[in-house]
């Protein structure tokens, strides 16, 4: 799993920013609490609410950022677990849909869509790959792709391994 999902980069960046700003706000809150007498020199109680405001905002931002980073880590661990187990099926590539849910600099992302029919049950399973920044329709010549699956979970837990079928791309 060498390439990052386009959406995962956004979550990583947002998570890091939220955690950093949250910690800065919490440090400012702690500093205000140690200097509360100096802060309230004007003898009004309005200044005493500043540490509460900074603490609440800092805690909220750190919690949101931490939740994003934990979610991203779990997603990454799940994919690593699927790759380590090594149980995969060979799925036929059926299309390359454009994904407008996530856009990067105004450009849509793309996915590789593939399908696999279970020979035992006869059920057709349709899988989608991670989000890609390039249109794979022009550079993918393969007809099949490996899909790492967890059969016990009813194929709900899967990873489409598109890295071997995509070329290395360098933007200039």
C-alpha positions in Angstrom: 0.0 0.0 0.0 2.4 2.6 -1.2 0.1 5.3 -2.5 -2.2 7.3 -0.3 -5.8 7.6 -1.0 -6.6 11.2 -2.1 -9.3 11.6 0.6 -7.0 10.2 3.3 -4.5 13.0 2.6 -7.2 15.6 3.3 -8.2 13.8 6.6 -4.6 13.6 7.7 -3.9 17.3 7.0 -7.2 18.4 8.7 -6.5 16.1 11.7 -3.0 17.5 12.2 -4.2 21.1 11.9 -7.1 20.6 14.4 -4.9 18.8 16.9 -2.2 21.5 16.7 -4.6 24.4 17.0 -6.4 22.6 19.9 -3.1 22.1 21.8 -2.2 25.8 21.2 -5.5 26.9 22.6 -5.2 24.5 25.6 -1.7 25.9 26.3 -3.1 29.4 26.1 -5.8 28.4 28.6 -3.3 27.0 31.0 -1.2 30.1 30.7 -4.2 32.3 31.4 -5.2 30.2 34.4 -1.7 30.7 35.9 -1.9 34.4 35.4 -5.6 35.0 36.1 -5.0 37.8 38.6 -3.0 39.8 36.0 -5.6 39.0 33.4 -8.4 40.5 35.6 -6.7 43.8 36.6 -9.6 45.8 35.4 -11.7 44.2 38.3 -14.4 43.0 35.9 -15.3 39.3 35.8 -15.4 39.2 32.0 -11.7 38.3 31.8 -12.3 35.2 33.9 -14.3 33.6 31.1 -11.3 33.7 28.7 -9.7 30.5 30.0 -13.0 28.7 29.9 -13.6 29.8 26.3 -10.0 28.9 25.2 -10.2 25.6 27.1 -13.5 24.6 25.6 -12.4 25.5 22.0 -9.0 23.9 22.4 -10.6 20.7 23.8 -13.1 20.6 21.0 -10.6 21.1 18.3 -8.1 18.6 19.7 -11.0 16.0 20.0 -12.1 16.5 16.4 -8.5 16.3 15.1 -7.8 13.3 17.3 -10.9 11.5 16.0 -9.9 12.2 12.4 -6.4 10.7 13.0 -7.8 7.7 14.9 -10.3 7.0 12.1 -7.5 7.3 9.5 -5.2 5.0 11.5 -8.0 2.3 11.9 -8.7 2.5 8.1 -5.0 2.0 7.4 -4.6 -0.9 9.9 -7.7 -2.6 8.4 -6.1 -2.4 5.0 -2.8 -3.7 6.3 -4.6 -6.6 8.0 -6.3 -7.5 4.8 -3.0 -7.5 2.9 -1.2 -9.5 5.5 -3.9 -12.2 5.5 -3.3 -12.6 1.8 -6.8 -13.8 0.9 -7.8 -12.3 -2.4 -10.1 -12.8 -5.4 -9.4 -11.8 -9.0 -12.1 -9.3 -10.0 -12.9 -8.1 -13.5 -12.6 -4.4 -14.1 -16.0 -3.0 -15.1 -15.4 0.7 -15.3 -13.7 3.9 -14.1 -16.4 6.1 -12.5 -15.7 9.7 -11.7 -16.2 10.5 -8.0 -17.4 14.0 -7.4 -17.7 13.6 -3.6 -14.1 14.5 -3.2 -12.5 17.1 -5.4 -8.8 18.2 -5.2 -8.2 21.7 -6.6 -11.5 21.6 -8.4 -10.7 18.3 -10.1 -12.8 15.2 -9.4 -11.2 12.0 -8.2 -11.6 8.7 -9.9 -12.1 5.1 -8.8 -11.6 1.6 -10.4 -14.8 -0.4 -10.3 -14.6 -4.2 -10.5 -16.9 -7.2 -10.0 -16.5 -10.7 -8.8 -19.1 -13.5 -8.9 -18.7 -16.0 -6.0 -18.8 -19.5 -7.6 -20.3 -21.0 -4.4 -23.2 -18.7 -3.8 -23.5 -17.1 -7.3 -23.7 -13.6 -5.8 -22.1 -10.8 -7.8 -20.0 -8.5 -5.6 -19.1 -5.0 -6.9 -16.0 -3.3 -5.4 -14.6 0.2 -5.7 -11.0 1.2 -5.3 -9.6 4.0 -3.3 -9.9 7.5 -4.7 -7.3 8.3 -7.5 -6.1 11.6 -8.7 -5.6 10.5 -12.3 -8.1 9.1 -14.7 -7.3 5.4 -14.8 -9.2 4.9 -18.0 -6.3 6.1 -20.1 -3.5 4.3 -18.4 -4.9 0.9 -17.1 -4.7 -1.9 -19.7 -5.3 -4.8 -17.3 -8.6 -6.5 -17.4 -8.5 -7.9 -13.8 -7.4 -6.7 -10.4 -6.7 -8.3 -7.0 -9.3 -7.6 -4.3 -8.2 -8.6 -0.8 -11.3 -9.7 1.1 -12.5 -10.9 4.4 -15.0 -13.7 3.5 -16.2 -14.0 7.1 -17.4 -10.4 7.0 -19.5 -11.2 3.8 -17.1 -9.3 1.5 -17.9 -6.0 3.3 -14.3 -5.6 4.4 -12.2 -5.4 1.2 -9.3 -3.6 -0.4 -8.9 -3.2 -4.2 -5.1 -3.3 -4.9 -4.8 -0.9 -7.9 -1.1 -0.1 -7.3 0.2 -2.9 -9.5 -1.9 -1.9 -12.5 -1.3 1.9 -12.3 1.8 3.5 -13.8 4.1 5.7 -11.8 3.0 9.3 -12.4 5.2 12.4 -12.1 3.7 15.9 -12.6 5.8 18.6 -14.1 
